[in-house]
Amino acid sequence: MEIGANASSNVKQATETFVLKKAMEVSSDTMQTLMASVEQSAPKTNNPAHLGQNVDVKA
């Protein structure tokens, strides 16, 4: 019985790992698509070169 239980847990672990990898792959593909769409739809600004060089962190 111990060998069967051990093999069963190995199969379960391999299956869970496979499902996790697939979920991460789908998530990565979705994020890449989202980032590509944001880059395409982002408005192009024509701000002066000095704008955004300094950040005031004092309150």
C-alpha positions in Angstrom: 0.0 0.0 0.0 2.8 2.4 0.7 4.2 2.2 -2.8 0.8 2.9 -4.3 0.2 5.9 -2.1 3.6 7.2 -2.8 3.1 6.9 -6.6 -0.4 8.5 -6.3 1.1 11.5 -4.4 3.8 11.8 -7.1 1.2 11.8 -9.9 -0.9 14.4 -7.9 2.2 16.6 -7.4 3.2 16.4 -11.1 -0.4 17.3 -12.1 -0.5 20.2 -9.8 2.9 21.5 -11.1 1.7 21.1 -14.7 -1.5 23.0 -13.9 0.4 25.8 -12.1 2.9 26.2 -15.0 0.0 26.4 -17.5 -1.8 29.0 -15.4 1.4 31.0 -15.2 1.9 30.8 -18.9 -1.7 31.9 -19.6 -1.2 34.8 -17.2 2.0 35.8 -18.8 0.4 35.8 -22.3 -2.5 37.8 -21.0 -0.1 40.4 -19.4 1.9 40.7 -22.6 -1.2 41.3 -24.6 -2.4 43.9 -22.1 0.9 45.7 -22.1 1.0 45.8 -25.9 -2.5 47.3 -26.0 -1.6 49.9 -23.5 1.5 50.9 -25.5 -0.6 51.3 -28.7 -3.3 53.3 -27.1 -1.1 55.6 -24.9 -1.3 59.2 -26.1 2.0 60.6 -27.3 2.9 63.7 -25.4 5.1 66.5 -26.5 6.4 67.8 -23.2 9.5 70.0 -22.7 12.7 68.0 -22.0 13.1 69.5 -18.5 9.7 68.4 -17.4 9.7 65.5 -14.8 13.4 65.8 -14.0 12.9 66.8 -10.3 10.5 65.3 -7.7 9.6 67.3 -4.6 9.3 64.9 -1.8 8.8 67.4 1.0 5.4 67.8 2.4 
